[in-house]
Amino acid sequence: MPSRLVIDLSIYPDEAALLDGLRRHERHACTCLIKRLAPLVYSCALGILGDHDDAETVVQTTFIKACAALDDFRGDSSIASWIYRIATNEALMLHRRRRPHVSLAVLADAAAPDDPLRTVLSVELRELLVHALAQLPANLRMVVQLRDIDSLSTEETAARLGITPGAVKVRLHRARARLRTILQQVGYGR
């Protein structure tokens, strides 16, 4: 039976040590980077694309591009923010080539399990929200994903997207206004 290679992620105790290892092309540095940040990249891609297979594709292309472009990383932000921006760009490029979908998995399930009427209404509301979110441009949908679904702060959202906190607030306001309009057009809300 073949043995699995186990890589000790603690060999790079912080981002500076990991970055140093990456720049020296140490054998396990890229694997450690991927292990640490793949969930973040996957969540970002899934939020934009709404498809698990597409999100996995974005994870792969993001890390291939990040490892290849490591010499271009200036260190103006954290490596996680830099890779998040690469992932966002990769997901948006893939999104442009495909029709937007938002997965039901990204929305919280608000239904009480013992209330059939509430369950039906919750499913209908989630379907309306999925439809409404899919109609938003990707840059607005991403802000809604990070702020309202992932519950990140304005500053965290700004860092992840590489924009100012003010731009996050503007985009979130626009996104919520558009969502409200879309939901009103289908008869939900006032």
N, C-alpha and C positions, 0 to 999 in steps of 0.2 A: 504494500500500500504506500503510495507516495506521501511524503510528509509535507505539510504546509509550512511555508516560510513565515515566521512571525517576526514582525518588525517592532522594536521598542520605540514607541512614539515619544517617550520621555528623554530620548537622547538630545532633543532640541527643546530645552525647558521654556523658551520664550520665542517670540517672533524674531528678535534680533539674531539669536543663535540659528534659527531655521533659515533665515535669509542668508546668513553667512555660509551655512552649509550648502544652500542652493547655488550661491555664487561660486563656491569652490567645486561644484559638481560632485558633491559627496553622494555616494551610492544610494542612501536611503532618504535623502532630503526631499526629493520630489514625491516619493511615496508618502512621507509624513505630511507634506503639504496637502496632498490629495485627501488623506485620511482625516485631517483636521477640517478642511474646508468644503469637502464634497457635499455634506448635508446643506450647507448654506447655499451653494451653487445650485443644487437640485431644487431647493425651495424657491429660489429666485426664478429659475427657469419654469418650474411648474406654475408659479403665480402668473407668469406672462403667457405661457402657452396652454396651460390647462390639460396637458397630455403627458402621461408618464414616460412614454417612449421618446417623445421629443425632448423632454427634460433630461433624460439620460444621454441623449445625443449631445445636448448642450454641455453637460458635465464633461463629456469626453473632449469636445472641441475646445472648451474653455481651458482645461488643464494642458492640452497640447499646445495651445497658443501661449498660455502663461509661461510654461517652461521654456518655450522657444524664445520668448521675448523678455526673459528675465533680466538681461543686460540693459533693457530699456527702462526698467523700474527704477525711478529716481528716489523713492522713499518719501515723497511729499505726503503720502497718506499711509495707512496700514496696508500690509500686503493683502489682508482680507478685503479691504475696500477696493483695492486695485483689481483683484480677481473678481469681485462682485460686479464691477463695471464691465469687465471683459465678458462675464456671464450674461449681464443685461444686454450688452451689444449683440452677443451671439444669439440670444433668445429673440431679440427684436428682429434681427436679420431673418431668422427662421420664421418668425411670425409674419413678416411681410410676404413670404412665399406661400403662406398657408392661410386658410380662413381661421379667424380667431375662435378659440373655444376656451371656456373657463370651466374647470372641473368642479363638480359638486363637492368633491373632497376638500376643497379649500374653504368652503363655507361651514360654519359651525352648525351642528344639528340642534335646533332649539325645541324640538318636539318632546313632549312628555310621553314616555313609552306606553303609559296606561290610558291615554286619551286619544281615541281614534280620530275624532274631529280635528283636534289640534295637530295630529300627525299629518293628516291630509292637507290642512291649511299650510303647515310648515313646508311640506314637499312642494306645494304650489308656489309659495313665496320663494323658496330656494330656486325653483325653475325660472321664475320671473327675474330674480337677481342674477342668475347665471346668464340669462338672455341679455339683460341690461348691461352687465359687466362686459360681455362679449362685444357689445356695440361701442364701447369706449375705445379711444385710441390707446395704444399700448402704454404710452407714457403716463396717462391718467390712471389706467387700470393698475399699473405697477404701484403708484402712490396709494391707491385704495388697498391694494394687497398688503403693502408694508404697514400702513398706519392702522387700517380698520380691521384687517384679518389677522395679521401677524402681531399687531399691537406694539409696533416700534414707536419710539418717540419721534418728534419732528426732526431732531438733530441726528438720530440714528438713521432715519430714512434719507435725510440729505446726504449723509456720509456714504450710504450704500449706493445711492444713485449718482453721486458726484455733482450734486447741485446745492444751492444755498437753502437754508431753512425757509427763507421767504418764498422761494420757488416751490418748495413742498407745500406750503400753505396755500399758495395760489392754485396749484394743480389739484390739491385735495378739494378746495372750494369748487373749482370748475367740475371736477369729477362728480361730486355729490349733487351739484345742480343738474348735471346731465342725467344722472341716475334718477333723480326726482322727476325730471321731465319724462324720461322714458317710462317710468312706472306709472305716471299719471296718464300717459297716452294709452296704456293697456288697461286702464281703469282701476289701478291700485293706488290708494292714497287720495288726497284731496286735489 
